[in-house]
Every structure is written in structure tokens, then in C-alpha cells.
Amino acid sequence: MNGDAADRPHLSFRDGEEPGTGTPYARYVHLDTLHSLQQPRSKVPAELSFIITTQVMELLFDLLHHEWTAAQHALREDDLTAALAALRRGTHVQDVLVESWDLLATMTPAEFNAFRSVLGEASGFQSAAFLRLEFMLGNKNESLLRMYQEVPATHADLTAALRSPSLYDDALALLDRRGVAVPHEPVTTRHQPSEEVKRAWHTVYSDPELAELARLGEALLDTAERVTRWRQRHLAAVKRSMGGKPGTGGSSGLKWLKHAADQDVFPELWNVRNAL
């Protein structure tokens, strides 16, 4: 075998674990558990792709929650550098999420219909991790908590997210502490466009001395734009694979997805551009 032995990876391990429990890597990332979670209910090949893609999305939702939470904590501590770094990491996660639709976007109606019946009432709309992200963005809707009434831990987690400041609330609170007067009290309903908030961002973008806050605005807009891209890709993938049929979870399908895709996240950051 060519090459110095010192350059070769270890092929045996002595880390104190019981024999037969796999490599250190397998134990660290729980490979046996991870690869046991794909359990198709049909023999349709496309179902495995559907399951793995949605599971990957769920893991990325958790990672995005981690980054947005870090950004919120940094904003509350007036650490704008750390907040911007967390938002930037979050945009990379969002980019992967958007591109993950490529794995499902070419699924034909025949392929999807071949296993759709085994989904029953299951729908991505029921994802608690995704709903938690929506609440963090300010897209709050208390009525949706009814889906989780029989899952106390999930219901409590989402209730806390509903009642807590959104990522946008924390950004506006920072503006207020930096001398740009703006309302930022958290609410339990969807954020509605506000002229006061729009004026605050106009002040930020118009004053060279507030350039650091303008960078925050752009980082938030990067986040918002990727949310829209995600929704648009979701809409396109569903339109291609199932057309205008009702969703498995009881939604109106394309109509509901289009409405979501048309809703701007952090609307004042978009509207203020008309006045700059």
C-alpha cells in the first residue's frame, strides 16, 4: 500500500465503547437511528424520496430555529455583530432549504398519486417546527395551536413562541434603543404593515450615521427574500405534482400556498424602498 502510515485514517478504535456498537462517527451522529427512520408505507419508489426530503427539511428547520434564536439573543444584548453573523448563517440554511425542493419538483402526478393515499391526513402544514419558524417571523395565528392540543409539550413550545417577541420585534427593539423611535411590543397575531415602522426604517436608511442599523435591515431582508423563495418553490412543486387538488391536510392546496407566497415577511423593509 502506498503512502506513509501516518497519513492513513484509523481503522480500529479504542474509545471505551462496547464492541459491536459501530464506529465513533456512527455513534456520534446516531447513524443506526437515523437510517431506521425511513419507513415507506408503499412500494412506490418515489415515496422514499418524499420521506427523506421531508425529513431533511425538518432537520434544517431545527437548524434555522437555532440560528434565529441566536440572532434574537444577540439583538437583545445589543451585539449587532453576532446577530448579523447568525442571520448570515441562517440564510445559508435557507438556501439549502429552497434548493431541497429540487428533489421533489420533478415528481409527476402519476408518481405522487401512486402513494398519496398512504399519507392519510398527513401534511407538511402540520409541521410544528415549521410553524415555530413562522411565529418567529411574526406570522402568528393562535388558532393553529388546536392541531397540537393532544401533544402537551409541543403545544407549550408553540404557545411560548406565539407569546414571545418575534425576530422582527427584537430588531425593532434594538432600533428603539439606538434612538430610532418605533413600536415593538410583541403581539399574538400576524404582524401588520405599519407606517410608524416604515418611517423608522426610512430614518435608518437615510442617515449615514445609522449605517450599522441599515446593515441589519438588509440582513433581515435577505432572510425575508429567502422565505418568499421557499414558498414559491413549494407552490411550484405542488402545482407540478398534484395540480389544483385539495391538500392532504385539508387545505385548499394551491390557493392556500399562493396566498402564503404573496405575503411579504417584514413588509416595511420592502415598502420603504418606494420612498428611498
Beta strands, then each sheet from edge to edge (+ up, - down):
end
